[in-house]
Amino acid sequence: MTTDPPPGPGELAAEQDERAWEEARAARETPQEAEARAHLRRSEKAAYLRDKLEEAEQADAEAAAEADG
């Protein structure tokens, strides 16, 4: 039995980007103000996580480039 390697920062960032978009859409579409705020907050959190994961991916790439040359 083989297991897939864990997703890298780039893959996780893409997932968070999709989550941010979906939550922002849900915030726009819900008629309930409290529910819209909750969706908006989830969207903001996913965008924050996406940004941090992109930073980690960039740092990994820079470290690999330094190690190579």
C-alpha positions in Angstrom: 0.0 0.0 0.0 1.4 3.4 -1.0 0.5 6.7 0.5 0.6 10.0 -1.3 3.1 12.5 0.0 1.5 15.3 2.0 0.5 18.3 -0.1 3.1 21.1 -0.5 2.6 24.7 0.3 1.6 25.5 -3.3 -1.2 22.9 -3.2 -2.4 24.1 0.2 -2.4 27.7 -1.0 -4.5 26.8 -4.0 -7.0 25.1 -1.7 -7.2 28.1 0.6 -7.6 30.4 -2.5 -10.6 28.3 -3.6 -12.0 28.4 0.0 -11.6 32.2 0.2 -13.5 32.6 -3.1 -16.3 30.2 -2.1 -16.8 31.9 1.3 -16.8 35.4 -0.3 -19.4 34.2 -2.7 -21.5 32.8 0.1 -21.2 36.1 2.0 -22.6 38.0 -1.0 -25.4 35.5 -1.5 -26.8 35.0 2.0 -29.6 37.3 3.1 -28.7 36.9 6.8 -26.3 39.7 8.0 -24.8 37.5 10.8 -24.2 34.6 8.4 -22.7 37.0 5.8 -20.2 38.3 8.4 -19.3 34.7 9.3 -18.7 33.8 5.6 -16.7 37.0 5.1 -14.5 36.2 8.2 -13.9 32.7 6.9 -12.9 34.2 3.5 -10.5 36.6 5.1 -8.9 33.8 7.2 -8.5 31.6 4.1 -6.9 34.5 2.2 -4.5 35.0 5.1 -3.6 31.4 5.2 -3.1 31.4 1.4 -0.7 34.3 1.6 1.3 32.6 4.4 1.5 29.4 2.4 2.7 31.3 -0.7 5.4 32.9 1.4 6.4 29.5 2.7 6.6 28.2 -0.9 8.7 31.1 -1.9 11.1 30.6 1.0 11.4 26.9 0.2 12.2 27.8 -3.4 14.8 30.3 -2.3 16.4 27.8 0.1 16.6 25.2 -2.7 18.2 27.7 -5.1 20.8 28.6 -2.5 21.5 24.9 -1.8 22.0 24.3 -5.5 24.3 27.0 -6.2 
